[in-house]
Amino acid sequence: MTSHDTDQALASARGALDRVRLQSFESVAPARRPRAQRSLGKRLAAIGAANAAVLVAAMVIGLAVVPLGIFGALAVLMVMLAVTIAIAFAPGPRPVTQEKLARSDLKTLPLQTTRWLDAQRPALPAPAVQVADRIGLRLDTLGKQLQAVGDDTPAGADIRRLVGEQLPEFVRDYQRVPAALRGTERNGKTPDRQLVEGLELIEREIGQMSEELARGDLDSLETRGRFLEMKYKDGDN
């Protein structure tokens, strides 16, 4: 599927969502549930590492400088408690907005889009969440490949349009549809189904972009291999 075909398919899906939304005269905003920005596992690991560092420092001081004694041990415990509280209640990263996606550097765009998409999970139906997870995996792979892709290249422009513009706009269009109408069928499909199909299309396009970038890397590797083979074979002769 070409980029033009993808644009048309997404535009058609977004148009269908718009028509469903306009059927409702309710001015009810889509429900939003607060999403914790903290990762419990990472915070526990950070707390453990910080407290381990405090204990090691205390052991070094107690053995090489001066014995800590009871008051020293209490001081160490107080430091560990302070470190634990500081890490546990430290603010999480700021949420990614669509405006921030538009300004993101191409190399960091997949990561930023993954964070943005992850924050939308509570507002998505279960089948769409599964597709969103697969998109996240695709974006992880794409992010590694973009380190050698320029923002001003055709491939870079296509990736920015799909990942940084069309994907968030499509999800936002769905979220604007009143919740009561998301399961209502129109022209053979519900908005929930249109969302899933649109996300599946985006997932396939991201996968195809990754394959095209990988194909270029493989071609470059093959060309370099042939060059080295010719060079050293000629040298042996």
Sequence and secondary structure as in RCSB ss.txt:
>XXXX:A:sequence
MTSHDTDQALASARGALDRVRLQSFESVAPARRPRAQRSLGKRLAAIGAANAAVLVAAMVIGLAVVPLGIFGALA
VLMVMLAVTIAIAFAPGPRPVTQEKLARSDLKTLPLQTTRWLDAQRPALPAPAVQVADRIGLRLDTLGKQLQAVG
DDTPAGADIRRLVGEQLPEFVRDYQRVPAALRGTERNGKTPDRQLVEGLELIEREIGQMSEELARGDLDSLETRG
RFLEMKYKDGDN
>XXXX:A:secstr
  HHHHHHHHHHHHHHHHHHHHH                HHHHHHHHHHHHHHHHHHHHHIIIII   HHHHHHH
HHHHHHHHHHHHHTS       HHHHHHS TTTHHHHHHHHHHHTGGGS HHHHHHHHHHHHHHHHHHHHGGG  
TTSHHHHHHIIIIIIIHHHHHHHHHHS GGGTT  BTTB HHHHHHHHHHHHHHHHHHHHHHHHHHHHHHHHHHH
HHHHHHHHHHH 
